[in-house]
């Protein structure tokens, strides 16, 4: 029985978003601005929550953690994708490719479970308001943040276990701007049909179970709200609309890619851009525009640091005039 000798692939070629050389500079400017907006928007939320004592509540603690994960989701591949828009040969080493697969599933899996934690927080706040601060203690809040990272780690290690030992001997072209797991496994030199099904089952189970938990949670919350006064219903709806919008924007692309993994790659590429770039930039907008407390805290932060007198003091300290 002959053993097949495979020459190991040491790097992959990322085909990126577009083959058009004329379009590359335009995409470079657009995605550079979007990435900058992601960093500014999400770090602004983190700074606002940490600096305003009125926002030191479970809901805003979880929101700040969501902003941090959004930065991570946007940062695992976007900087390289932006840099690759300036070069013709878009290559990535085998190790860096595996690292991208590790981080995308760590951060995306963690964000799914964190959204469930946020739904639980809203459930307790609306359905058990008198016991809210007792149930949502500091210890519980920390657990609700640690669990997503733990689940994300287990999920990504299980996904990586399917891939890291696959034999890759060519071709080595990945039709995306990062090493997306379903696309990478198709490049292996063996039949990966069963492995692809296991990958889909793993990601699909996490996506669908988290999504169903969220649907059940928000259904119970809305039923509870409808049985109460119109004033409380209006306030709760305002908060819930932001949460449900974020859940839909995040889970839609993930479920489409992993539950229907055999769709056309061009569609997958657009959806990958959506959940790695568009969703992280929309989350700060959704949560701040519909939240009076966040807007008030941001105005306070702005007045504290951007007053003309403050700015002149900062500039004066940075560039002191020499005494004559």
RASULCOR-V152265 format. One line per field, one symbol per residue. psi: psi as a letter, one per 20 degrees, with the letter a starting at -180 (. if undefined). burial: I if it has 16 or more other ideal C-beta (glycine too) atoms within 10 Angstrom, else O. Layout:
psi=???
burial=???
This chain:
psi=ppppoppppiqqppiahqiohhhghghggghggghghgggghhgggggghiohijmrgghghghhghghhggghihhggggghhiiqgonqpqgghghgggghhhgggghhghhhgghhgghgghhhlhhjghggmrggggggihggghgghggghhhghhhhhjqpojqrkpomajrnpghhghiiqjrojggghghgggghhggghggghggggghggghgghhiaqhghggghhgghggghgggghghgggggghhmikrqhhghgghghgihggghhhghgghhhjohgghghhhggghgijqghgghggghhhmpqpp.
burial=OOOOOOOOIOOIOIIIIOOOOOOIOOIIOOIOOIIOIIIOIIOIIIIIIOOIOOIOIIIIIIIIIIIIIIIIIIIIIIOIIIOIIOOOOIOIOIOOIIOIIIIIIIIIIIIIIIIIIIIIIIIIIIIOOOOIOOOIOOOIIOOIIOOIIOIIOOIIOIIIOIIOOIOIOOOIOIOIIIIIIIIIIIIIIOOIOOIIOIIIOIIIOIIOOIIOIIOOIIOOIOOIIOOOOOOOIOOIOOIIOIIIOIIOIIIOIIIIIIOOIOOOIOOIIOIIIIIIIIIIIIIIOIIIOOIOOIOOIIOOOOOOOOOOOOOOOOOOOOOOOOOO
